[in-house]
Amino acid sequence: MSEKEQKIEVDGEVLESYKSGMYRIALDNGHEALGYTAGKMRRYRIKILIGDRIKLELSPYDLTRGRIVYRYRESDGNVAQPPV
C-alpha cells in the first residue's frame, strides 16, 4: 500500500445490520460508522452478527464509512475490549 493511502484501523461493535449488506458500527473511540464486509470475508462466507467485535479499516478522507476486515472470535484470548 502506498504512503498516500494509509488506512486507519479501529475496533468496534456491530449495532445494526441493513439489508444492503451494510452495518452500523459503534467504534471504541465513541463515534459511529457504516461498514461493509471485505471481499474475502464475503468470498469465504464469514457472517457478521449484531454484537460481534470487528476490526474496521477507514480511509483518512471519509471517517464515517469503512470496510470490515476482521471479526474477532469469542474464543480468542486477545479480543479487543472497549476502554472503560
N, CA, C and O atoms as a GROMACS GRO file, in nm:
protein
  336
    1MET      N    1   0.085  -0.116   0.000
    1MET     CA    2   0.000   0.000   0.000
    1MET      C    3   0.090   0.123   0.000
    1MET      O    4   0.188   0.127   0.074
    2SER      N    5   0.059   0.220  -0.079
    2SER     CA    6   0.143   0.338  -0.088
    2SER      C    7   0.127   0.427   0.035
    2SER      O    8   0.032   0.413   0.111
    3GLU      N    9   0.222   0.518   0.051
    3GLU     CA   10   0.220   0.604   0.168
    3GLU      C   11   0.099   0.697   0.169
    3GLU      O   12   0.048   0.731   0.276
    4LYS      N   13   0.053   0.739   0.053
    4LYS     CA   14  -0.059   0.832   0.049
    4LYS      C   15  -0.193   0.766   0.079
    4LYS      O   16  -0.292   0.836   0.102
    5GLU      N   17  -0.198   0.633   0.078
    5GLU     CA   18  -0.323   0.562   0.102
    5GLU      C   19  -0.320   0.485   0.234
    5GLU      O   20  -0.368   0.372   0.241
    6GLN      N   21  -0.264   0.543   0.337
    6GLN     CA   22  -0.260   0.477   0.466
    6GLN      C   23  -0.402   0.466   0.523
    6GLN      O   24  -0.476   0.564   0.527
    7LYS      N   25  -0.438   0.346   0.566
    7LYS     CA   26  -0.570   0.322   0.622
    7LYS      C   27  -0.563   0.332   0.774
    7LYS      O   28  -0.459   0.306   0.834
    8ILE      N   29  -0.674   0.368   0.833
    8ILE     CA   30  -0.686   0.377   0.978
    8ILE      C   31  -0.764   0.255   1.024
    8ILE      O   32  -0.877   0.233   0.980
    9GLU      N   33  -0.705   0.175   1.113
    9GLU     CA   34  -0.774   0.057   1.164
    9GLU      C   35  -0.823   0.085   1.305
    9GLU      O   36  -0.747   0.126   1.393
   10VAL      N   37  -0.952   0.062   1.326
   10VAL     CA   38  -1.014   0.080   1.458
   10VAL      C   39  -1.100  -0.041   1.490
   10VAL      O   40  -1.147  -0.111   1.400
   11ASP      N   41  -1.120  -0.066   1.618
   11ASP     CA   42  -1.206  -0.174   1.662
   11ASP      C   43  -1.343  -0.119   1.699
   11ASP      O   44  -1.356  -0.002   1.734
   12GLY      N   45  -1.444  -0.204   1.689
   12GLY     CA   46  -1.578  -0.161   1.723
   12GLY      C   47  -1.672  -0.279   1.741
   12GLY      O   48  -1.630  -0.395   1.736
   13GLU      N   49  -1.799  -0.246   1.761
   13GLU     CA   50  -1.902  -0.348   1.780
   13GLU      C   51  -2.019  -0.319   1.687
   13GLU      O   52  -2.060  -0.204   1.672
   14VAL      N   53  -2.072  -0.424   1.625
   14VAL     CA   54  -2.182  -0.410   1.531
   14VAL      C   55  -2.310  -0.381   1.608
   14VAL      O   56  -2.347  -0.455   1.699
   15LEU      N   57  -2.378  -0.272   1.571
   15LEU     CA   58  -2.503  -0.233   1.636
   15LEU      C   59  -2.626  -0.275   1.556
   15LEU      O   60  -2.727  -0.315   1.614
   16GLU      N   61  -2.616  -0.266   1.424
   16GLU     CA   62  -2.732  -0.288   1.339
   16GLU      C   63  -2.687  -0.341   1.204
   16GLU      O   64  -2.578  -0.307   1.156
   17SER      N   65  -2.770  -0.424   1.143
   17SER     CA   66  -2.741  -0.479   1.011
   17SER      C   67  -2.849  -0.433   0.913
   17SER      O   68  -2.968  -0.442   0.943
   18TYR      N   69  -2.808  -0.384   0.798
   18TYR     CA   70  -2.902  -0.338   0.696
   18TYR      C   71  -2.910  -0.442   0.584
   18TYR      O   72  -2.818  -0.522   0.566
   19LYS      N   73  -3.019  -0.440   0.508
   19LYS     CA   74  -3.040  -0.537   0.401
   19LYS      C   75  -2.937  -0.524   0.290
   19LYS      O   76  -2.908  -0.622   0.221
   20SER      N   77  -2.883  -0.407   0.272
   20SER     CA   78  -2.789  -0.384   0.162
   20SER      C   79  -2.649  -0.439   0.192
   20SER      O   80  -2.557  -0.420   0.113
   21GLY      N   81  -2.633  -0.507   0.306
   21GLY     CA   82  -2.502  -0.560   0.341
   21GLY      C   83  -2.416  -0.461   0.418
   21GLY      O   84  -2.297  -0.484   0.438
   22MET      N   85  -2.476  -0.351   0.460
   22MET     CA   86  -2.405  -0.252   0.539
   22MET      C   87  -2.435  -0.276   0.687
   22MET      O   88  -2.536  -0.337   0.722
   23TYR      N   89  -2.346  -0.227   0.772
   23TYR     CA   90  -2.360  -0.243   0.916
   23TYR      C   91  -2.335  -0.110   0.983
   23TYR      O   92  -2.249  -0.033   0.940
   24ARG      N   93  -2.411  -0.081   1.090
   24ARG     CA   94  -2.384   0.036   1.172
   24ARG      C   95  -2.297  -0.011   1.287
   24ARG      O   96  -2.331  -0.107   1.357
   25ILE      N   97  -2.184   0.058   1.306
   25ILE     CA   98  -2.082   0.012   1.399
   25ILE      C   99  -2.051   0.121   1.501
   25ILE      O  100  -2.030   0.236   1.464
   26ALA      N  101  -2.048   0.083   1.628
   26ALA     CA  102  -2.004   0.174   1.735
   26ALA      C  103  -1.855   0.152   1.754
   26ALA      O  104  -1.812   0.043   1.792
   27LEU      N  105  -1.776   0.255   1.726
   27LEU     CA  106  -1.632   0.245   1.739
   27LEU      C  107  -1.591   0.262   1.885
   27LEU      O  108  -1.664   0.322   1.964
   28ASP      N  109  -1.475   0.211   1.920
   28ASP     CA  110  -1.427   0.219   2.058
   28ASP      C  111  -1.397   0.362   2.101
   28ASP      O  112  -1.392   0.390   2.221
   29ASN      N  113  -1.377   0.453   2.006
   29ASN     CA  114  -1.349   0.592   2.041
   29ASN      C  115  -1.476   0.674   2.061
   29ASN      O  116  -1.468   0.795   2.081
   30GLY      N  117  -1.594   0.609   2.055
   30GLY     CA  118  -1.720   0.678   2.082
   30GLY      C  119  -1.797   0.720   1.958
   30GLY      O  120  -1.913   0.759   1.969
   31HIS      N  121  -1.737   0.715   1.841
   31HIS     CA  122  -1.804   0.754   1.718
   31HIS      C  123  -1.878   0.635   1.658
   31HIS      O  124  -1.861   0.521   1.701
   32GLU      N  125  -1.961   0.663   1.559
   32GLU     CA  126  -2.031   0.559   1.485
   32GLU      C  127  -1.991   0.568   1.339
   32GLU      O  128  -1.959   0.676   1.289
   33ALA      N  129  -1.994   0.454   1.270
   33ALA     CA  130  -1.957   0.449   1.129
   33ALA      C  131  -2.041   0.343   1.060
   33ALA      O  132  -2.097   0.254   1.124
   34LEU      N  133  -2.048   0.352   0.928
   34LEU     CA  134  -2.110   0.249   0.846
   34LEU      C  135  -1.998   0.162   0.790
   34LEU      O  136  -1.892   0.212   0.753
   35GLY      N  137  -2.023   0.032   0.785
   35GLY     CA  138  -1.921  -0.057   0.734
   35GLY      C  139  -1.981  -0.162   0.643
   35GLY      O  140  -2.099  -0.196   0.653
   36TYR      N  141  -1.897  -0.214   0.554
   36TYR     CA  142  -1.936  -0.324   0.466
   36TYR      C  143  -1.829  -0.431   0.476
   36TYR      O  144  -1.715  -0.402   0.512
   37THR      N  145  -1.866  -0.556   0.445
   37THR     CA  146  -1.769  -0.664   0.458
   37THR      C  147  -1.671  -0.661   0.342
   37THR      O  148  -1.707  -0.630   0.229
   38ALA      N  149  -1.547  -0.694   0.372
   38ALA     CA  150  -1.443  -0.700   0.270
   38ALA      C  151  -1.471  -0.818   0.176
   38ALA      O  152  -1.543  -0.911   0.213
   39GLY      N  153  -1.416  -0.813   0.058
   39GLY     CA  154  -1.441  -0.914  -0.044
   39GLY      C  155  -1.405  -1.055  -0.001
   39GLY      O  156  -1.479  -1.149  -0.028
   40LYS      N  157  -1.291  -1.072   0.067
   40LYS     CA  158  -1.251  -1.206   0.110
   40LYS      C  159  -1.343  -1.260   0.218
   40LYS      O  160  -1.364  -1.381   0.227
   41MET      N  161  -1.399  -1.171   0.300
   41MET     CA  162  -1.494  -1.217   0.400
   41MET      C  163  -1.623  -1.264   0.333
   41MET      O  164  -1.684  -1.362   0.376
   42ARG      N  165  -1.663  -1.194   0.227
   42ARG     CA  166  -1.781  -1.238   0.152
   42ARG      C  167  -1.752  -1.369   0.081
   42ARG      O  168  -1.836  -1.459   0.078
   43ARG      N  169  -1.633  -1.380   0.024
   43ARG     CA  170  -1.595  -1.500  -0.052
   43ARG      C  171  -1.598  -1.625   0.037
   43ARG      O  172  -1.647  -1.730  -0.005
   44TYR      N  173  -1.546  -1.613   0.158
   44TYR     CA  174  -1.541  -1.727   0.249
   44TYR      C  175  -1.662  -1.733   0.342
   44TYR      O  176  -1.663  -1.810   0.437
   45ARG      N  177  -1.762  -1.651   0.314
   45ARG     CA  178  -1.892  -1.652   0.384
   45ARG      C  179  -1.877  -1.637   0.535
   45ARG      O  180  -1.936  -1.714   0.611
   46ILE      N  181  -1.799  -1.540   0.577
   46ILE     CA  182  -1.785  -1.511   0.720
   46ILE      C  183  -1.902  -1.422   0.759
   46ILE      O  184  -1.916  -1.310   0.708
   47LYS      N  185  -1.984  -1.471   0.849
   47LYS     CA  186  -2.105  -1.399   0.889
   47LYS      C  187  -2.074  -1.295   0.995
   47LYS      O  188  -1.994  -1.318   1.086
   48ILE      N  189  -2.136  -1.180   0.982
   48ILE     CA  190  -2.125  -1.074   1.080
   48ILE      C  191  -2.263  -1.060   1.146
   48ILE      O  192  -2.362  -1.038   1.077
   49LEU      N  193  -2.268  -1.072   1.277
   49LEU     CA  194  -2.393  -1.063   1.350
   49LEU      C  195  -2.391  -0.943   1.444
   49LEU      O  196  -2.284  -0.890   1.477
   50ILE      N  197  -2.509  -0.900   1.486
   50ILE     CA  198  -2.519  -0.789   1.581
   50ILE      C  199  -2.450  -0.829   1.711
   50ILE      O  200  -2.472  -0.938   1.764
   51GLY      N  201  -2.367  -0.740   1.762
   51GLY     CA  202  -2.293  -0.767   1.885
   51GLY      C  203  -2.152  -0.818   1.862
   51GLY      O  204  -2.074  -0.826   1.957
   52ASP      N  205  -2.117  -0.852   1.738
   52ASP     CA  206  -1.982  -0.901   1.708
   52ASP      C  207  -1.880  -0.789   1.722
   52ASP      O  208  -1.908  -0.674   1.687
   53ARG      N  209  -1.762  -0.823   1.772
   53ARG     CA  210  -1.649  -0.730   1.776
   53ARG      C  211  -1.575  -0.744   1.644
   53ARG      O  212  -1.545  -0.855   1.600
   54ILE      N  213  -1.546  -0.631   1.580
   54ILE     CA  214  -1.484  -0.633   1.448
   54ILE      C  215  -1.369  -0.532   1.441
   54ILE      O  216  -1.354  -0.445   1.527
   55LYS      N  217  -1.288  -0.548   1.336
   55LYS     CA  218  -1.184  -0.450   1.304
   55LYS      C  219  -1.228  -0.381   1.176
   55LYS      O  220  -1.257  -0.447   1.076
   56LEU      N  221  -1.232  -0.249   1.178
   56LEU     CA  222  -1.279  -0.168   1.066
   56LEU      C  223  -1.163  -0.088   1.009
   56LEU      O  224  -1.084  -0.031   1.084
   57GLU      N  225  -1.154  -0.085   0.878
   57GLU     CA  226  -1.050  -0.010   0.808
   57GLU      C  227  -1.113   0.114   0.747
   57GLU      O  228  -1.203   0.104   0.663
   58LEU      N  229  -1.067   0.232   0.789
   58LEU     CA  230  -1.123   0.359   0.744
   58LEU      C  231  -1.024   0.433   0.655
   58LEU      O  232  -0.903   0.421   0.673
   59SER      N  233  -1.076   0.508   0.560
   59SER     CA  234  -0.994   0.596   0.479
   59SER      C  235  -0.979   0.728   0.553
   59SER      O  236  -1.073   0.772   0.620
   60PRO      N  237  -0.863   0.792   0.544
   60PRO     CA  238  -0.848   0.922   0.612
   60PRO      C  239  -0.935   1.031   0.550
   60PRO      O  240  -0.952   1.138   0.610
   61TYR      N  241  -0.991   1.006   0.432
   61TYR     CA  242  -1.073   1.105   0.364
   61TYR      C  243  -1.219   1.101   0.407
   61TYR      O  244  -1.288   1.202   0.401
   62ASP      N  245  -1.267   0.983   0.451
   62ASP     CA  246  -1.406   0.969   0.495
   62ASP      C  247  -1.408   0.878   0.618
   62ASP      O  248  -1.400   0.756   0.605
   63LEU      N  249  -1.418   0.936   0.734
   63LEU     CA  250  -1.412   0.860   0.858
   63LEU      C  251  -1.547   0.806   0.902
   63LEU      O  252  -1.559   0.753   1.012
   64THR      N  253  -1.650   0.818   0.817
   64THR     CA  254  -1.783   0.769   0.853
   64THR      C  255  -1.817   0.638   0.782
   64THR      O  256  -1.919   0.577   0.813
   65ARG      N  257  -1.734   0.594   0.688
   65ARG     CA  258  -1.759   0.470   0.615
   65ARG      C  259  -1.631   0.389   0.610
   65ARG      O  260  -1.522   0.444   0.595
   66GLY      N  261  -1.645   0.258   0.623
   66GLY     CA  262  -1.526   0.176   0.623
   66GLY      C  263  -1.554   0.033   0.580
   66GLY      O  264  -1.667  -0.004   0.548
   67ARG      N  265  -1.447  -0.046   0.581
   67ARG     CA  266  -1.454  -0.185   0.537
   67ARG      C  267  -1.420  -0.275   0.656
   67ARG      O  268  -1.319  -0.255   0.723
   68ILE      N  269  -1.507  -0.373   0.681
   68ILE     CA  270  -1.484  -0.468   0.789
   68ILE      C  271  -1.382  -0.570   0.739
   68ILE      O  272  -1.408  -0.643   0.643
   69VAL      N  273  -1.267  -0.576   0.804
   69VAL     CA  274  -1.160  -0.664   0.758
   69VAL      C  275  -1.137  -0.783   0.850
   69VAL      O  276  -1.066  -0.877   0.813
   70TYR      N  277  -1.195  -0.782   0.970
   70TYR     CA  278  -1.173  -0.893   1.062
   70TYR      C  279  -1.287  -0.899   1.164
   70TYR      O  280  -1.333  -0.796   1.212
   71ARG      N  281  -1.331  -1.021   1.195
   71ARG     CA  282  -1.429  -1.043   1.302
   71ARG      C  283  -1.359  -1.121   1.411
   71ARG      O  284  -1.309  -1.231   1.388
   72TYR      N  285  -1.355  -1.063   1.532
   72TYR     CA  286  -1.290  -1.130   1.644
   72TYR      C  287  -1.372  -1.250   1.687
   72TYR      O  288  -1.495  -1.244   1.691
   73ARG      N  289  -1.304  -1.359   1.719
   73ARG     CA  290  -1.371  -1.478   1.770
   73ARG      C  291  -1.392  -1.461   1.920
   73ARG      O  292  -1.312  -1.398   1.988
   74GLU      N  293  -1.501  -1.517   1.970
   74GLU     CA  294  -1.527  -1.510   2.114
   74GLU      C  295  -1.426  -1.593   2.191
   74GLU      O  296  -1.397  -1.562   2.307
   75SER      N  297  -1.372  -1.697   2.128
   75SER     CA  298  -1.277  -1.784   2.198
   75SER      C  299  -1.136  -1.726   2.201
   75SER      O  300  -1.051  -1.778   2.272
   76ASP      N  301  -1.109  -1.618   2.125
   76ASP     CA  302  -0.978  -1.555   2.127
   76ASP      C  303  -0.951  -1.496   2.265
   76ASP      O  304  -1.038  -1.433   2.324
   77GLY      N  305  -0.831  -1.519   2.314
   77GLY     CA  306  -0.795  -1.460   2.442
   77GLY      C  307  -0.763  -1.313   2.430
   77GLY      O  308  -0.764  -1.240   2.530
   78ASN      N  309  -0.735  -1.266   2.308
   78ASN     CA  310  -0.695  -1.127   2.288
   78ASN      C  311  -0.804  -1.046   2.220
   78ASN      O  312  -0.775  -0.960   2.138
   79VAL      N  313  -0.929  -1.073   2.254
   79VAL     CA  314  -1.039  -0.996   2.197
   79VAL      C  315  -1.030  -0.853   2.248
   79VAL      O  316  -1.020  -0.830   2.369
   80ALA      N  317  -1.033  -0.760   2.158
   80ALA     CA  318  -1.022  -0.618   2.196
   80ALA      C  319  -1.148  -0.577   2.271
   80ALA      O  320  -1.259  -0.593   2.220
   81GLN      N  321  -1.131  -0.525   2.390
   81GLN     CA  322  -1.243  -0.478   2.470
   81GLN      C  323  -1.248  -0.326   2.465
   81GLN      O  324  -1.143  -0.262   2.459
   82PRO      N  325  -1.367  -0.268   2.468
   82PRO     CA  326  -1.375  -0.122   2.468
   82PRO      C  327  -1.315  -0.065   2.595
   82PRO      O  328  -1.321  -0.129   2.700
   83PRO      N  329  -1.257   0.054   2.588
   83PRO     CA  330  -1.198   0.114   2.708
   83PRO      C  331  -1.304   0.147   2.812
   83PRO      O  332  -1.416   0.184   2.777
   84VAL      N  333  -1.268   0.134   2.938
   84VAL     CA  334  -1.363   0.158   3.048
   84VAL      C  335  -1.348   0.298   3.099
   84VAL      O  336  -1.419   0.338   3.192
   0.00000   0.00000   0.00000
